[in-house]
Amino acid sequence: MRPCSLPRPVLMPSMQRNVSPRAAARPFTWAVILILCASPAFALDTIRLVTGGAMPGHVVGMDSSTVQLEQRSGEKIKEVPVNQIQVIHYEGEPRELQNAKSNVAAGHYAEALAALDRI
């Protein structure tokens, strides 16, 4: 009996020639850049409204009556009256702090204190 032989794989033309290590790393580099752009490191501040909606953006200022929110880079800054805001979650704040704020907004003060103790 003849030994069984497998067909040779067909290589695409770009795989048949020698490719420099730098050129081979380009797709990987772009993949890393895309992952970083979609990661939470580029997250936004979020204003939760008493009506139940949410407004993502960057809080750029506030006073006793309004919070200034830049929703997209370079766009006009929107002023949100503080009496329409339930809670503000800032980019990079600990999850426990977010939980505490949400618990206070819902009236669960014991749970809010417990979440603050974990920080």
PDB file as gemmi writes it, atoms N, CA and C in Angstrom:
CRYST1    1.000    1.000    1.000  90.00  90.00  90.00 P 1                      
ATOM      1  N   MET A   1       0.826  -1.182   0.000  1.00  0.00           N  
ATOM      2  CA  MET A   1       0.000   0.000   0.000  1.00  0.00           C  
ATOM      3  C   MET A   1       0.866   1.240   0.000  1.00  0.00           C  
ATOM      4  N   ARG A   2       0.350   2.270  -0.647  1.00  0.00           N  
ATOM      5  CA  ARG A   2       1.034   3.560  -0.681  1.00  0.00           C  
ATOM      6  C   ARG A   2       0.700   4.348   0.570  1.00  0.00           C  
ATOM      7  N   PRO A   3       1.688   5.093   1.118  1.00  0.00           N  
ATOM      8  CA  PRO A   3       1.363   5.940   2.261  1.00  0.00           C  
ATOM      9  C   PRO A   3       0.422   7.056   1.827  1.00  0.00           C  
ATOM     10  N   CYS A   4      -0.449   7.425   2.729  1.00  0.00           N  
ATOM     11  CA  CYS A   4      -1.417   8.489   2.458  1.00  0.00           C  
ATOM     12  C   CYS A   4      -0.699   9.832   2.503  1.00  0.00           C  
ATOM     13  N   SER A   5      -0.889  10.607   1.494  1.00  0.00           N  
ATOM     14  CA  SER A   5      -0.275  11.932   1.506  1.00  0.00           C  
ATOM     15  C   SER A   5      -1.364  12.983   1.407  1.00  0.00           C  
ATOM     16  N   LEU A   6      -1.185  14.046   2.177  1.00  0.00           N  
ATOM     17  CA  LEU A   6      -2.136  15.149   2.181  1.00  0.00           C  
ATOM     18  C   LEU A   6      -1.764  16.151   1.113  1.00  0.00           C  
ATOM     19  N   PRO A   7      -2.753  16.815   0.535  1.00  0.00           N  
ATOM     20  CA  PRO A   7      -2.414  17.825  -0.474  1.00  0.00           C  
ATOM     21  C   PRO A   7      -1.683  18.998   0.177  1.00  0.00           C  
ATOM     22  N   ARG A   8      -0.818  19.608  -0.597  1.00  0.00           N  
ATOM     23  CA  ARG A   8      -0.082  20.766  -0.099  1.00  0.00           C  
ATOM     24  C   ARG A   8      -1.041  21.934   0.049  1.00  0.00           C  
ATOM     25  N   PRO A   9      -0.915  22.700   1.136  1.00  0.00           N  
ATOM     26  CA  PRO A   9      -1.796  23.856   1.280  1.00  0.00           C  
ATOM     27  C   PRO A   9      -1.485  24.909   0.225  1.00  0.00           C  
ATOM     28  N   VAL A  10      -2.518  25.571  -0.213  1.00  0.00           N  
ATOM     29  CA  VAL A  10      -2.360  26.631  -1.192  1.00  0.00           C  
ATOM     30  C   VAL A  10      -2.130  27.922  -0.423  1.00  0.00           C  
ATOM     31  N   LEU A  11      -1.015  28.567  -0.676  1.00  0.00           N  
ATOM     32  CA  LEU A  11      -0.690  29.809   0.006  1.00  0.00           C  
ATOM     33  C   LEU A  11      -1.064  30.990  -0.863  1.00  0.00           C  
ATOM     34  N   MET A  12      -1.580  32.006  -0.208  1.00  0.00           N  
ATOM     35  CA  MET A  12      -1.886  33.242  -0.920  1.00  0.00           C  
ATOM     36  C   MET A  12      -0.568  33.868  -1.359  1.00  0.00           C  
ATOM     37  N   PRO A  13      -0.580  34.672  -2.418  1.00  0.00           N  
ATOM     38  CA  PRO A  13       0.669  35.269  -2.898  1.00  0.00           C  
ATOM     39  C   PRO A  13       1.407  36.048  -1.806  1.00  0.00           C  
ATOM     40  N   SER A  14       0.691  36.725  -0.928  1.00  0.00           N  
ATOM     41  CA  SER A  14       1.378  37.495   0.109  1.00  0.00           C  
ATOM     42  C   SER A  14       2.053  36.584   1.125  1.00  0.00           C  
ATOM     43  N   MET A  15       1.612  35.334   1.216  1.00  0.00           N  
ATOM     44  CA  MET A  15       2.215  34.406   2.169  1.00  0.00           C  
ATOM     45  C   MET A  15       3.402  33.675   1.561  1.00  0.00           C  
ATOM     46  N   GLN A  16       3.549  33.714   0.242  1.00  0.00           N  
ATOM     47  CA  GLN A  16       4.613  32.980  -0.421  1.00  0.00           C  
ATOM     48  C   GLN A  16       5.927  33.734  -0.411  1.00  0.00           C  
ATOM     49  N   ARG A  17       5.893  35.027  -0.267  1.00  0.00           N  
ATOM     50  CA  ARG A  17       7.130  35.784  -0.283  1.00  0.00           C  
ATOM     51  C   ARG A  17       7.558  36.095   1.147  1.00  0.00           C  
ATOM     52  N   ASN A  18       8.779  36.458   1.284  1.00  0.00           N  
ATOM     53  CA  ASN A  18       9.279  36.824   2.603  1.00  0.00           C  
ATOM     54  C   ASN A  18       8.735  38.196   2.981  1.00  0.00           C  
ATOM     55  N   VAL A  19       8.200  38.297   4.178  1.00  0.00           N  
ATOM     56  CA  VAL A  19       7.635  39.543   4.671  1.00  0.00           C  
ATOM     57  C   VAL A  19       8.460  39.980   5.865  1.00  0.00           C  
ATOM     58  N   SER A  20       8.797  41.259   5.893  1.00  0.00           N  
ATOM     59  CA  SER A  20       9.602  41.759   7.002  1.00  0.00           C  
ATOM     60  C   SER A  20       8.798  41.691   8.301  1.00  0.00           C  
ATOM     61  N   PRO A  21       9.468  41.544   9.435  1.00  0.00           N  
ATOM     62  CA  PRO A  21       8.754  41.500  10.722  1.00  0.00           C  
ATOM     63  C   PRO A  21       7.926  42.755  10.983  1.00  0.00           C  
ATOM     64  N   ARG A  22       8.429  43.920  10.548  1.00  0.00           N  
ATOM     65  CA  ARG A  22       7.656  45.163  10.747  1.00  0.00           C  
ATOM     66  C   ARG A  22       6.355  45.120   9.969  1.00  0.00           C  
ATOM     67  N   ALA A  23       6.417  44.660   8.718  1.00  0.00           N  
ATOM     68  CA  ALA A  23       5.208  44.588   7.902  1.00  0.00           C  
ATOM     69  C   ALA A  23       4.242  43.542   8.453  1.00  0.00           C  
ATOM     70  N   ALA A  24       4.773  42.456   8.987  1.00  0.00           N  
ATOM     71  CA  ALA A  24       3.916  41.415   9.547  1.00  0.00           C  
ATOM     72  C   ALA A  24       3.222  41.898  10.817  1.00  0.00           C  
ATOM     73  N   ALA A  25       3.811  42.842  11.538  1.00  0.00           N  
ATOM     74  CA  ALA A  25       3.240  43.329  12.793  1.00  0.00           C  
ATOM     75  C   ALA A  25       2.181  44.411  12.583  1.00  0.00           C  
ATOM     76  N   ARG A  26       2.081  44.973  11.387  1.00  0.00           N  
ATOM     77  CA  ARG A  26       1.128  46.066  11.151  1.00  0.00           C  
ATOM     78  C   ARG A  26      -0.316  45.704  11.476  1.00  0.00           C  
ATOM     79  N   PRO A  27      -0.837  44.559  11.012  1.00  0.00           N  
ATOM     80  CA  PRO A  27      -2.230  44.242  11.361  1.00  0.00           C  
ATOM     81  C   PRO A  27      -2.436  44.139  12.875  1.00  0.00           C  
ATOM     82  N   PHE A  28      -1.466  43.570  13.564  1.00  0.00           N  
ATOM     83  CA  PHE A  28      -1.550  43.459  15.023  1.00  0.00           C  
ATOM     84  C   PHE A  28      -1.571  44.836  15.661  1.00  0.00           C  
ATOM     85  N   THR A  29      -0.735  45.739  15.171  1.00  0.00           N  
ATOM     86  CA  THR A  29      -0.685  47.100  15.712  1.00  0.00           C  
ATOM     87  C   THR A  29      -2.025  47.799  15.543  1.00  0.00           C  
ATOM     88  N   TRP A  30      -2.632  47.677  14.373  1.00  0.00           N  
ATOM     89  CA  TRP A  30      -3.933  48.311  14.140  1.00  0.00           C  
ATOM     90  C   TRP A  30      -5.010  47.690  15.019  1.00  0.00           C  
ATOM     91  N   ALA A  31      -4.940  46.381  15.226  1.00  0.00           N  
ATOM     92  CA  ALA A  31      -5.919  45.716  16.093  1.00  0.00           C  
ATOM     93  C   ALA A  31      -5.817  46.242  17.523  1.00  0.00           C  
ATOM     94  N   VAL A  32      -4.593  46.431  18.024  1.00  0.00           N  
ATOM     95  CA  VAL A  32      -4.393  46.963  19.371  1.00  0.00           C  
ATOM     96  C   VAL A  32      -4.928  48.382  19.470  1.00  0.00           C  
ATOM     97  N   ILE A  33      -4.675  49.197  18.458  1.00  0.00           N  
ATOM     98  CA  ILE A  33      -5.167  50.575  18.459  1.00  0.00           C  
ATOM     99  C   ILE A  33      -6.696  50.596  18.490  1.00  0.00           C  
ATOM    100  N   LEU A  34      -7.339  49.750  17.702  1.00  0.00           N  
ATOM    101  CA  LEU A  34      -8.807  49.707  17.692  1.00  0.00           C  
ATOM    102  C   LEU A  34      -9.364  49.246  19.026  1.00  0.00           C  
ATOM    103  N   ILE A  35      -8.720  48.266  19.647  1.00  0.00           N  
ATOM    104  CA  ILE A  35      -9.182  47.784  20.957  1.00  0.00           C  
ATOM    105  C   ILE A  35      -9.047  48.881  21.998  1.00  0.00           C  
ATOM    106  N   LEU A  36      -7.934  49.607  21.973  1.00  0.00           N  
ATOM    107  CA  LEU A  36      -7.737  50.683  22.945  1.00  0.00           C  
ATOM    108  C   LEU A  36      -8.747  51.798  22.766  1.00  0.00           C  
ATOM    109  N   CYS A  37      -9.090  52.095  21.524  1.00  0.00           N  
ATOM    110  CA  CYS A  37     -10.069  53.163  21.276  1.00  0.00           C  
ATOM    111  C   CYS A  37     -11.450  52.769  21.773  1.00  0.00           C  
ATOM    112  N   ALA A  38     -11.755  51.486  21.786  1.00  0.00           N  
ATOM    113  CA  ALA A  38     -13.059  51.029  22.230  1.00  0.00           C  
ATOM    114  C   ALA A  38     -13.073  50.675  23.715  1.00  0.00           C  
ATOM    115  N   SER A  39     -11.973  50.803  24.386  1.00  0.00           N  
ATOM    116  CA  SER A  39     -11.882  50.383  25.784  1.00  0.00           C  
ATOM    117  C   SER A  39     -12.457  51.436  26.714  1.00  0.00           C  
ATOM    118  N   PRO A  40     -12.715  51.059  27.961  1.00  0.00           N  
ATOM    119  CA  PRO A  40     -13.247  52.005  28.931  1.00  0.00           C  
ATOM    120  C   PRO A  40     -12.312  53.155  29.240  1.00  0.00           C  
ATOM    121  N   ALA A  41     -11.062  53.050  28.866  1.00  0.00           N  
ATOM    122  CA  ALA A  41     -10.146  54.160  29.107  1.00  0.00           C  
ATOM    123  C   ALA A  41     -10.610  55.416  28.373  1.00  0.00           C  
ATOM    124  N   PHE A  42     -11.416  55.234  27.336  1.00  0.00           N  
ATOM    125  CA  PHE A  42     -11.929  56.366  26.588  1.00  0.00           C  
ATOM    126  C   PHE A  42     -13.403  56.614  26.911  1.00  0.00           C  
ATOM    127  N   ALA A  43     -13.829  56.124  28.062  1.00  0.00           N  
ATOM    128  CA  ALA A  43     -15.218  56.293  28.474  1.00  0.00           C  
ATOM    129  C   ALA A  43     -15.507  57.755  28.772  1.00  0.00           C  
ATOM    130  N   LEU A  44     -16.784  58.064  28.898  1.00  0.00           N  
ATOM    131  CA  LEU A  44     -17.218  59.424  29.138  1.00  0.00           C  
ATOM    132  C   LEU A  44     -17.868  59.522  30.506  1.00  0.00           C  
ATOM    133  N   ASP A  45     -18.005  60.763  30.986  1.00  0.00           N  
ATOM    134  CA  ASP A  45     -18.826  61.017  32.153  1.00  0.00           C  
ATOM    135  C   ASP A  45     -20.277  60.792  31.722  1.00  0.00           C  
ATOM    136  N   THR A  46     -21.134  60.452  32.672  1.00  0.00           N  
ATOM    137  CA  THR A  46     -22.543  60.236  32.349  1.00  0.00           C  
ATOM    138  C   THR A  46     -23.408  60.963  33.360  1.00  0.00           C  
ATOM    139  N   ILE A  47     -24.312  61.788  32.865  1.00  0.00           N  
ATOM    140  CA  ILE A  47     -25.294  62.455  33.709  1.00  0.00           C  
ATOM    141  C   ILE A  47     -26.592  61.679  33.571  1.00  0.00           C  
ATOM    142  N   ARG A  48     -27.089  61.137  34.689  1.00  0.00           N  
ATOM    143  CA  ARG A  48     -28.379  60.454  34.709  1.00  0.00           C  
ATOM    144  C   ARG A  48     -29.440  61.466  35.129  1.00  0.00           C  
ATOM    145  N   LEU A  49     -30.476  61.559  34.334  1.00  0.00           N  
ATOM    146  CA  LEU A  49     -31.522  62.548  34.557  1.00  0.00           C  
ATOM    147  C   LEU A  49     -32.661  61.963  35.398  1.00  0.00           C  
ATOM    148  N   VAL A  50     -33.394  62.826  36.083  1.00  0.00           N  
ATOM    149  CA  VAL A  50     -34.533  62.374  36.892  1.00  0.00           C  
ATOM    150  C   VAL A  50     -35.624  61.777  36.015  1.00  0.00           C  
ATOM    151  N   THR A  51     -35.651  62.121  34.744  1.00  0.00           N  
ATOM    152  CA  THR A  51     -36.635  61.565  33.814  1.00  0.00           C  
ATOM    153  C   THR A  51     -36.287  60.145  33.378  1.00  0.00           C  
ATOM    154  N   GLY A  52     -35.090  59.676  33.751  1.00  0.00           N  
ATOM    155  CA  GLY A  52     -34.670  58.323  33.406  1.00  0.00           C  
ATOM    156  C   GLY A  52     -33.675  58.264  32.265  1.00  0.00           C  
ATOM    157  N   GLY A  53     -33.467  59.351  31.553  1.00  0.00           N  
ATOM    158  CA  GLY A  53     -32.512  59.369  30.449  1.00  0.00           C  
ATOM    159  C   GLY A  53     -31.085  59.533  30.939  1.00  0.00           C  
ATOM    160  N   ALA A  54     -30.153  59.452  30.025  1.00  0.00           N  
ATOM    161  CA  ALA A  54     -28.735  59.622  30.337  1.00  0.00           C  
ATOM    162  C   ALA A  54     -28.095  60.498  29.271  1.00  0.00           C  
ATOM    163  N   MET A  55     -27.119  61.296  29.700  1.00  0.00           N  
ATOM    164  CA  MET A  55     -26.392  62.165  28.782  1.00  0.00           C  
ATOM    165  C   MET A  55     -24.895  61.891  28.928  1.00  0.00           C  
ATOM    166  N   PRO A  56     -24.282  61.215  27.942  1.00  0.00           N  
ATOM    167  CA  PRO A  56     -22.839  61.002  28.004  1.00  0.00           C  
ATOM    168  C   PRO A  56     -22.084  62.231  27.518  1.00  0.00           C  
ATOM    169  N   GLY A  57     -20.888  62.421  28.014  1.00  0.00           N  
ATOM    170  CA  GLY A  57     -20.052  63.546  27.603  1.00  0.00           C  
ATOM    171  C   GLY A  57     -18.972  63.791  28.631  1.00  0.00           C  
ATOM    172  N   HIS A  58     -18.375  64.960  28.586  1.00  0.00           N  
ATOM    173  CA  HIS A  58     -17.364  65.344  29.568  1.00  0.00           C  
ATOM    174  C   HIS A  58     -17.872  66.557  30.328  1.00  0.00           C  
ATOM    175  N   VAL A  59     -17.951  66.421  31.653  1.00  0.00           N  
ATOM    176  CA  VAL A  59     -18.344  67.554  32.483  1.00  0.00           C  
ATOM    177  C   VAL A  59     -17.177  68.535  32.466  1.00  0.00           C  
ATOM    178  N   VAL A  60     -17.431  69.750  31.981  1.00  0.00           N  
ATOM    179  CA  VAL A  60     -16.364  70.745  31.858  1.00  0.00           C  
ATOM    180  C   VAL A  60     -16.509  71.878  32.856  1.00  0.00           C  
ATOM    181  N   GLY A  61     -17.624  71.906  33.592  1.00  0.00           N  
ATOM    182  CA  GLY A  61     -17.810  72.948  34.591  1.00  0.00           C  
ATOM    183  C   GLY A  61     -19.150  72.804  35.274  1.00  0.00           C  
ATOM    184  N   MET A  62     -19.291  73.495  36.397  1.00  0.00           N  
ATOM    185  CA  MET A  62     -20.569  73.493  37.102  1.00  0.00           C  
ATOM    186  C   MET A  62     -20.624  74.673  38.053  1.00  0.00           C  
ATOM    187  N   ASP A  63     -21.844  75.067  38.351  1.00  0.00           N  
ATOM    188  CA  ASP A  63     -22.066  76.072  39.383  1.00  0.00           C  
ATOM    189  C   ASP A  63     -23.282  75.621  40.183  1.00  0.00           C  
ATOM    190  N   SER A  64     -23.838  76.508  40.984  1.00  0.00           N  
ATOM    191  CA  SER A  64     -24.930  76.108  41.869  1.00  0.00           C  
ATOM    192  C   SER A  64     -26.224  75.775  41.138  1.00  0.00           C  
ATOM    193  N   SER A  65     -26.348  76.162  39.880  1.00  0.00           N  
ATOM    194  CA  SER A  65     -27.609  75.920  39.181  1.00  0.00           C  
ATOM    195  C   SER A  65     -27.489  75.049  37.928  1.00  0.00           C  
ATOM    196  N   THR A  66     -26.294  74.923  37.346  1.00  0.00           N  
ATOM    197  CA  THR A  66     -26.137  74.138  36.117  1.00  0.00           C  
ATOM    198  C   THR A  66     -24.834  73.344  36.119  1.00  0.00           C  
ATOM    199  N   VAL A  67     -24.827  72.302  35.296  1.00  0.00           N  
ATOM    200  CA  VAL A  67     -23.624  71.529  35.005  1.00  0.00           C  
ATOM    201  C   VAL A  67     -23.376  71.684  33.512  1.00  0.00           C  
ATOM    202  N   GLN A  68     -22.148  72.046  33.143  1.00  0.00           N  
ATOM    203  CA  GLN A  68     -21.803  72.219  31.731  1.00  0.00           C  
ATOM    204  C   GLN A  68     -21.224  70.905  31.209  1.00  0.00           C  
ATOM    205  N   LEU A  69     -21.818  70.411  30.120  1.00  0.00           N  
ATOM    206  CA  LEU A  69     -21.448  69.121  29.549  1.00  0.00           C  
ATOM    207  C   LEU A  69     -21.084  69.293  28.088  1.00  0.00           C  
ATOM    208  N   GLU A  70     -19.886  68.842  27.729  1.00  0.00           N  
ATOM    209  CA  GLU A  70     -19.468  68.808  26.322  1.00  0.00           C  
ATOM    210  C   GLU A  70     -19.750  67.395  25.826  1.00  0.00           C  
ATOM    211  N   GLN A  71     -20.751  67.264  24.954  1.00  0.00           N  
ATOM    212  CA  GLN A  71     -21.157  65.934  24.522  1.00  0.00           C  
ATOM    213  C   GLN A  71     -20.250  65.357  23.452  1.00  0.00           C  
ATOM    214  N   ARG A  72     -19.734  66.163  22.574  1.00  0.00           N  
ATOM    215  CA  ARG A  72     -18.765  65.720  21.568  1.00  0.00           C  
ATOM    216  C   ARG A  72     -17.679  66.769  21.492  1.00  0.00           C  
ATOM    217  N   SER A  73     -16.481  66.329  21.233  1.00  0.00           N  
ATOM    218  CA  SER A  73     -15.346  67.243  21.189  1.00  0.00           C  
ATOM    219  C   SER A  73     -15.593  68.362  20.187  1.00  0.00           C  
ATOM    220  N   GLY A  74     -15.468  69.591  20.650  1.00  0.00           N  
ATOM    221  CA  GLY A  74     -15.609  70.737  19.786  1.00  0.00           C  
ATOM    222  C   GLY A  74     -17.028  71.246  19.619  1.00  0.00           C  
ATOM    223  N   GLU A  75     -18.023  70.508  20.096  1.00  0.00           N  
ATOM    224  CA  GLU A  75     -19.397  70.972  19.970  1.00  0.00           C  
ATOM    225  C   GLU A  75     -19.733  71.970  21.055  1.00  0.00           C  
ATOM    226  N   LYS A  76     -20.848  72.646  20.874  1.00  0.00           N  
ATOM    227  CA  LYS A  76     -21.320  73.607  21.854  1.00  0.00           C  
ATOM    228  C   LYS A  76     -21.577  72.907  23.190  1.00  0.00           C  
ATOM    229  N   ILE A  77     -21.215  73.569  24.264  1.00  0.00           N  
ATOM    230  CA  ILE A  77     -21.375  73.010  25.598  1.00  0.00           C  
ATOM    231  C   ILE A  77     -22.828  73.166  26.030  1.00  0.00           C  
ATOM    232  N   LYS A  78     -23.417  72.069  26.498  1.00  0.00           N  
ATOM    233  CA  LYS A  78     -24.812  72.073  26.929  1.00  0.00           C  
ATOM    234  C   LYS A  78     -24.869  72.308  28.436  1.00  0.00           C  
ATOM    235  N   GLU A  79     -25.771  73.165  28.861  1.00  0.00           N  
ATOM    236  CA  GLU A  79     -25.966  73.432  30.281  1.00  0.00           C  
ATOM    237  C   GLU A  79     -27.179  72.643  30.760  1.00  0.00           C  
ATOM    238  N   VAL A  80     -26.950  71.794  31.774  1.00  0.00           N  
ATOM    239  CA  VAL A  80     -28.008  70.956  32.319  1.00  0.00           C  
ATOM    240  C   VAL A  80     -28.370  71.499  33.696  1.00  0.00           C  
ATOM    241  N   PRO A  81     -29.629  71.893  33.916  1.00  0.00           N  
ATOM    242  CA  PRO A  81     -30.032  72.386  35.239  1.00  0.00           C  
ATOM    243  C   PRO A  81     -29.877  71.283  36.294  1.00  0.00           C  
ATOM    244  N   VAL A  82     -29.364  71.639  37.467  1.00  0.00           N  
ATOM    245  CA  VAL A  82     -29.105  70.639  38.505  1.00  0.00           C  
ATOM    246  C   VAL A  82     -30.393  69.980  39.002  1.00  0.00           C  
ATOM    247  N   ASN A  83     -31.529  70.662  38.894  1.00  0.00           N  
ATOM    248  CA  ASN A  83     -32.778  70.044  39.355  1.00  0.00           C  
ATOM    249  C   ASN A  83     -33.278  68.960  38.399  1.00  0.00           C  
ATOM    250  N   GLN A  84     -32.625  68.795  37.248  1.00  0.00           N  
ATOM    251  CA  GLN A  84     -32.961  67.716  36.312  1.00  0.00           C  
ATOM    252  C   GLN A  84     -32.000  66.536  36.431  1.00  0.00           C  
ATOM    253  N   ILE A  85     -30.979  66.655  37.295  1.00  0.00           N  
ATOM    254  CA  ILE A  85     -29.937  65.633  37.411  1.00  0.00           C  
ATOM    255  C   ILE A  85     -30.203  64.745  38.614  1.00  0.00           C  
ATOM    256  N   GLN A  86     -30.211  63.439  38.367  1.00  0.00           N  
ATOM    257  CA  GLN A  86     -30.341  62.481  39.470  1.00  0.00           C  
ATOM    258  C   GLN A  86     -28.964  62.151  40.042  1.00  0.00           C  
ATOM    259  N   VAL A  87     -27.993  61.857  39.158  1.00  0.00           N  
ATOM    260  CA  VAL A  87     -26.643  61.494  39.593  1.00  0.00           C  
ATOM    261  C   VAL A  87     -25.672  61.721  38.437  1.00  0.00           C  
ATOM    262  N   ILE A  88     -24.415  61.996  38.771  1.00  0.00           N  
ATOM    263  CA  ILE A  88     -23.358  62.120  37.766  1.00  0.00           C  
ATOM    264  C   ILE A  88     -22.320  61.044  38.056  1.00  0.00           C  
ATOM    265  N   HIS A  89     -22.027  60.232  37.049  1.00  0.00           N  
ATOM    266  CA  HIS A  89     -20.951  59.246  37.146  1.00  0.00           C  
ATOM    267  C   HIS A  89     -19.783  59.771  36.318  1.00  0.00           C  
ATOM    268  N   TYR A  90     -18.633  59.913  36.975  1.00  0.00           N  
ATOM    269  CA  TYR A  90     -17.459  60.451  36.299  1.00  0.00           C  
ATOM    270  C   TYR A  90     -16.582  59.336  35.757  1.00  0.00           C  
ATOM    271  N   GLU A  91     -15.937  59.624  34.650  1.00  0.00           N  
ATOM    272  CA  GLU A  91     -15.002  58.701  34.024  1.00  0.00           C  
ATOM    273  C   GLU A  91     -13.924  58.304  35.033  1.00  0.00           C  
ATOM    274  N   GLY A  92     -13.694  57.034  35.180  1.00  0.00           N  
ATOM    275  CA  GLY A  92     -12.614  56.550  36.024  1.00  0.00           C  
ATOM    276  C   GLY A  92     -12.938  56.422  37.502  1.00  0.00           C  
ATOM    277  N   GLU A  93     -14.155  56.758  37.914  1.00  0.00           N  
ATOM    278  CA  GLU A  93     -14.471  56.615  39.340  1.00  0.00           C  
ATOM    279  C   GLU A  93     -14.668  55.146  39.668  1.00  0.00           C  
ATOM    280  N   PRO A  94     -14.356  54.752  40.905  1.00  0.00           N  
ATOM    281  CA  PRO A  94     -14.478  53.334  41.284  1.00  0.00           C  
ATOM    282  C   PRO A  94     -15.919  52.838  41.191  1.00  0.00           C  
ATOM    283  N   ARG A  95     -16.073  51.575  40.863  1.00  0.00           N  
ATOM    284  CA  ARG A  95     -17.395  50.957  40.747  1.00  0.00           C  
ATOM    285  C   ARG A  95     -18.169  51.086  42.067  1.00  0.00           C  
ATOM    286  N   GLU A  96     -17.458  50.958  43.208  1.00  0.00           N  
ATOM    287  CA  GLU A  96     -18.122  51.070  44.510  1.00  0.00           C  
ATOM    288  C   GLU A  96     -18.746  52.453  44.701  1.00  0.00           C  
ATOM    289  N   LEU A  97     -18.069  53.502  44.221  1.00  0.00           N  
ATOM    290  CA  LEU A  97     -18.614  54.849  44.324  1.00  0.00           C  
ATOM    291  C   LEU A  97     -19.854  54.997  43.448  1.00  0.00           C  
ATOM    292  N   GLN A  98     -19.823  54.417  42.261  1.00  0.00           N  
ATOM    293  CA  GLN A  98     -21.008  54.441  41.394  1.00  0.00           C  
ATOM    294  C   GLN A  98     -22.177  53.735  42.074  1.00  0.00           C  
ATOM    295  N   ASN A  99     -21.887  52.577  42.694  1.00  0.00           N  
ATOM    296  CA  ASN A  99     -22.942  51.849  43.394  1.00  0.00           C  
ATOM    297  C   ASN A  99     -23.507  52.673  44.545  1.00  0.00           C  
ATOM    298  N   ALA A 100     -22.628  53.337  45.303  1.00  0.00           N  
ATOM    299  CA  ALA A 100     -23.077  54.156  46.428  1.00  0.00           C  
ATOM    300  C   ALA A 100     -23.978  55.292  45.939  1.00  0.00           C  
ATOM    301  N   LYS A 101     -23.575  55.960  44.859  1.00  0.00           N  
ATOM    302  CA  LYS A 101     -24.389  57.048  44.313  1.00  0.00           C  
ATOM    303  C   LYS A 101     -25.756  56.548  43.858  1.00  0.00           C  
ATOM    304  N   SER A 102     -25.776  55.413  43.190  1.00  0.00           N  
ATOM    305  CA  SER A 102     -27.046  54.852  42.718  1.00  0.00           C  
ATOM    306  C   SER A 102     -27.935  54.464  43.891  1.00  0.00           C  
ATOM    307  N   ASN A 103     -27.328  53.918  44.954  1.00  0.00           N  
ATOM    308  CA  ASN A 103     -28.102  53.550  46.138  1.00  0.00           C  
ATOM    309  C   ASN A 103     -28.689  54.774  46.826  1.00  0.00           C  
ATOM    310  N   VAL A 104     -27.927  55.861  46.908  1.00  0.00           N  
ATOM    311  CA  VAL A 104     -28.454  57.094  47.509  1.00  0.00           C  
ATOM    312  C   VAL A 104     -29.617  57.617  46.677  1.00  0.00           C  
ATOM    313  N   ALA A 105     -29.457  57.615  45.351  1.00  0.00           N  
ATOM    314  CA  ALA A 105     -30.519  58.113  44.473  1.00  0.00           C  
ATOM    315  C   ALA A 105     -31.791  57.283  44.614  1.00  0.00           C  
ATOM    316  N   ALA A 106     -31.639  55.982  44.919  1.00  0.00           N  
ATOM    317  CA  ALA A 106     -32.802  55.108  45.070  1.00  0.00           C  
ATOM    318  C   ALA A 106     -33.335  55.113  46.500  1.00  0.00           C  
ATOM    319  N   GLY A 107     -32.652  55.829  47.405  1.00  0.00           N  
ATOM    320  CA  GLY A 107     -33.104  55.884  48.797  1.00  0.00           C  
ATOM    321  C   GLY A 107     -32.612  54.733  49.650  1.00  0.00           C  
ATOM    322  N   HIS A 108     -31.646  53.958  49.167  1.00  0.00           N  
ATOM    323  CA  HIS A 108     -31.093  52.825  49.912  1.00  0.00           C  
ATOM    324  C   HIS A 108     -29.808  53.281  50.621  1.00  0.00           C  
ATOM    325  N   TYR A 109     -29.988  53.976  51.723  1.00  0.00           N  
ATOM    326  CA  TYR A 109     -28.861  54.626  52.395  1.00  0.00           C  
ATOM    327  C   TYR A 109     -27.923  53.640  53.086  1.00  0.00           C  
ATOM    328  N   ALA A 110     -28.447  52.568  53.658  1.00  0.00           N  
ATOM    329  CA  ALA A 110     -27.592  51.567  54.323  1.00  0.00           C  
ATOM    330  C   ALA A 110     -26.668  50.909  53.304  1.00  0.00           C  
ATOM    331  N   GLU A 111     -27.209  50.569  52.130  1.00  0.00           N  
ATOM    332  CA  GLU A 111     -26.390  49.957  51.078  1.00  0.00           C  
ATOM    333  C   GLU A 111     -25.341  50.947  50.555  1.00  0.00           C  
ATOM    334  N   ALA A 112     -25.721  52.229  50.502  1.00  0.00           N  
ATOM    335  CA  ALA A 112     -24.766  53.254  50.056  1.00  0.00           C  
ATOM    336  C   ALA A 112     -23.607  53.360  51.025  1.00  0.00           C  
ATOM    337  N   LEU A 113     -23.901  53.344  52.330  1.00  0.00           N  
ATOM    338  CA  LEU A 113     -22.826  53.407  53.329  1.00  0.00           C  
ATOM    339  C   LEU A 113     -21.936  52.173  53.247  1.00  0.00           C  
ATOM    340  N   ALA A 114     -22.525  51.020  53.024  1.00  0.00           N  
ATOM    341  CA  ALA A 114     -21.733  49.786  52.890  1.00  0.00           C  
ATOM    342  C   ALA A 114     -20.817  49.873  51.676  1.00  0.00           C  
ATOM    343  N   ALA A 115     -21.326  50.402  50.564  1.00  0.00           N  
ATOM    344  CA  ALA A 115     -20.497  50.539  49.358  1.00  0.00           C  
ATOM    345  C   ALA A 115     -19.361  51.543  49.599  1.00  0.00           C  
ATOM    346  N   LEU A 116     -19.639  52.614  50.325  1.00  0.00           N  
ATOM    347  CA  LEU A 116     -18.589  53.604  50.626  1.00  0.00           C  
ATOM    348  C   LEU A 116     -17.529  53.017  51.554  1.00  0.00           C  
ATOM    349  N   ASP A 117     -17.935  52.138  52.462  1.00  0.00           N  
ATOM    350  CA  ASP A 117     -16.960  51.489  53.356  1.00  0.00           C  
ATOM    351  C   ASP A 117     -15.993  50.602  52.582  1.00  0.00           C  
ATOM    352  N   ARG A 118     -16.411  50.079  51.425  1.00  0.00           N  
ATOM    353  CA  ARG A 118     -15.549  49.201  50.627  1.00  0.00           C  
ATOM    354  C   ARG A 118     -14.529  49.965  49.798  1.00  0.00           C  
ATOM    355  N   ILE A 119     -14.650  51.284  49.746  1.00  0.00           N  
ATOM    356  CA  ILE A 119     -13.720  52.081  48.929  1.00  0.00           C  
ATOM    357  C   ILE A 119     -12.413  52.260  49.673  1.00  0.00           C  
TER     358      ILE A 119                                                      
END                                                                             
